[in-house]
Amino acid sequence: MRDGASLRGFLRDTARAYKYLILIVLLDLVILSLRPATGREIFAHTYANFAEMLSVLPPIFLLLGLLDVWVPRETIMKYLGERSGLLGMALSVFLGAAAAGPLYGAFPVAAVMIKKGAKFSNILVFIGAWSTLKIPMFLFEMSALETRFAITRWIASVLGVIMMTFIIDRLITEEEKAAIYHRHTTEP
């Protein structure tokens, strides 16, 4: 049983953690009151997106739990860590391209990669590959838009992901990277 002070602290912390969600729900409620048809459509889309997310996230979190338990930190550091070089970048491209699911599924995986000591640029490559280089999309493009188009787009996307990774990696300071790693290795 919480006393008054701890309950207020809990509510304040919860409101702070979910401030953007609360803000969006409030904005949706305002729209619903001003334009009911648009508001109902917004809530219908929100419900559909939330249901899709609930169907995708449990398998991802199951796989993350297995990755966290079964793959030692030393293995991740060896193949994706600071000294992994081109092999780490290639593995990051492969892992991102082989993944299935929406982009928001990549972020919990990236968090586990940070926790396990993967290099920051390899994490960026992984997220970029997840968003643009998926193998099922590549196969669909080959059948629907011809092989030449699919290969050209894939190569251009790989180069784009690597260029963006290089730029972002240079823009973020070492202190900011250290803060990101610290937050993910100290929080449960």
C-alpha positions in Angstrom: 0.0 0.0 0.0 1.4 3.4 -1.0 1.2 6.4 1.2 0.2 9.8 -0.2 3.7 11.0 -0.9 4.8 7.9 -2.7 1.6 7.7 -4.7 2.1 11.3 -5.9 5.7 10.5 -6.8 4.6 7.4 -8.7 1.9 9.4 -10.6 4.4 12.1 -11.3 7.0 9.7 -12.6 4.4 7.8 -14.7 3.1 11.1 -16.2 6.7 12.1 -17.0 7.5 8.8 -18.6 4.3 8.8 -20.8 4.0 12.5 -21.4 3.9 12.2 -25.2 1.3 9.5 -25.1 -0.8 11.5 -22.7 -0.4 14.6 -24.9 -1.5 12.7 -28.1 -4.5 11.2 -26.3 -5.5 14.7 -25.1 -5.1 16.1 -28.6 -7.2 13.2 -30.0 -9.9 13.9 -27.5 -9.9 17.6 -28.5 -10.3 16.6 -32.1 -13.0 14.1 -31.2 -15.0 16.9 -29.5 -14.5 19.4 -32.3 -14.8 17.0 -35.3 -16.4 13.7 -34.2 -16.1 11.9 -37.5 -12.4 12.7 -37.7 -11.9 11.8 -34.1 -13.6 8.4 -34.5 -11.3 7.7 -37.5 -8.2 8.7 -35.5 -9.2 6.3 -32.7 -10.0 3.5 -35.1 -6.5 3.9 -36.7 -4.9 4.1 -33.2 -6.7 0.9 -32.2 -5.5 -0.9 -35.4 -1.9 0.3 -34.9 -2.0 -0.7 -31.2 -3.4 -4.2 -32.1 -0.7 -4.6 -34.7 2.0 -3.6 -32.3 0.7 -6.1 -29.7 0.9 -8.9 -32.3 4.5 -8.0 -33.3 6.2 -7.1 -30.0 5.8 -10.3 -27.9 7.8 -12.5 -30.4 10.4 -9.8 -30.6 10.8 -9.6 -26.8 10.9 -13.4 -26.6 13.8 -13.4 -29.1 15.5 -10.6 -27.3 15.2 -12.5 -24.0 16.8 -15.5 -25.7 19.5 -13.3 -27.3 20.2 -11.7 -23.9 20.6 -15.1 -22.2 22.1 -17.3 -24.8 24.6 -15.0 -26.6 27.4 -13.9 -24.3 28.6 -10.3 -24.3 32.0 -11.4 -25.5 30.6 -12.9 -28.7 28.7 -9.7 -29.5 31.8 -7.6 -28.7 33.9 -9.9 -30.9 31.7 -9.7 -34.0 29.9 -6.4 -33.6 32.1 -4.5 -31.1 34.7 -1.7 -31.5 37.2 -3.9 -33.3 34.8 -5.8 -35.5 35.7 -3.7 -38.6 34.0 -4.5 -41.9 32.8 -7.9 -40.6 30.8 -6.1 -37.9 29.3 -3.8 -40.5 28.5 -6.7 -42.8 26.9 -8.7 -40.0 24.9 -5.6 -39.0 23.6 -5.3 -42.5 22.7 -9.0 -42.6 21.0 -9.0 -39.2 18.9 -5.9 -40.1 18.1 -7.2 -43.6 17.1 -10.7 -42.3 14.8 -9.2 -39.7 11.0 -9.1 -40.1 8.5 -6.7 -38.7 8.1 -2.9 -38.5 10.9 -0.5 -37.6 9.9 0.0 -34.1 10.9 -3.7 -33.5 14.5 -2.7 -34.3 14.8 -0.4 -31.3 14.6 -3.0 -28.5 17.1 -5.2 -30.4 19.4 -2.1 -30.7 19.0 -1.6 -27.0 20.2 -5.2 -26.3 23.0 -4.7 -28.8 24.1 -1.6 -26.8 23.9 -3.6 -23.6 26.0 -6.3 -25.1 28.7 -3.9 -26.2 28.1 -3.6 -30.0 29.8 -0.6 -31.7 27.6 2.4 -32.0 28.1 2.6 -35.8 27.1 -1.0 -36.2 23.9 -0.4 -34.3 23.1 2.5 -36.7 23.8 0.2 -39.7 21.6 -2.4 -38.1 18.7 0.1 -37.7 19.2 1.4 -41.2 19.3 -2.1 -42.7 16.2 -3.0 -40.8 14.3 0.0 -42.2 15.4 -0.3 -45.9 17.1 -3.6 -46.8 14.7 -6.4 -45.7 15.2 -9.6 -47.7 11.5 -10.3 -48.2 11.0 -6.8 -49.7 14.1 -7.4 -51.9 12.5 -10.7 -53.2 9.2 -9.0 -53.8 10.9 -6.2 -55.7 12.7 -8.8 -57.9 9.4 -10.4 -58.8 7.4 -7.3 -59.2 9.8 -4.7 -60.4 12.6 -6.8 -62.0 15.9 -7.9 -60.7 17.9 -5.0 -62.1 15.7 -2.5 -60.2 15.8 -4.5 -57.0 19.6 -4.9 -57.0 20.2 -1.3 -57.9 17.9 -0.1 -55.1 19.5 -2.5 -52.6 23.0 -1.4 -53.4 22.0 2.3 -53.3 20.3 1.7 -50.0 23.4 0.0 -48.5 25.5 2.9 -49.6 23.0 5.4 -48.2 22.8 3.5 -44.8 26.6 3.5 -44.6 26.9 7.2 -45.5 24.2 8.2 -43.0 25.8 6.0 -40.3 29.2 7.7 -41.0 27.6 11.2 -40.7 25.6 10.4 -37.6 28.6 8.7 -36.0 30.6 11.8 -36.5 27.9 14.2 -35.3 27.4 12.5 -32.0 30.1 13.2 -29.5 31.9 10.5 -27.5 30.3 11.8 -24.4 26.8 11.4 -25.8 27.6 7.9 -26.9 29.0 7.1 -23.5 25.8 8.5 -22.0 23.7 6.2 -24.2 25.7 3.1 -23.3 25.7 4.1 -19.6 21.9 4.5 -19.7 21.4 1.1 -21.3 23.9 -0.8 -19.2 22.8 0.6 -15.8 19.0 0.5 -16.2 17.2 -2.8 -15.9 
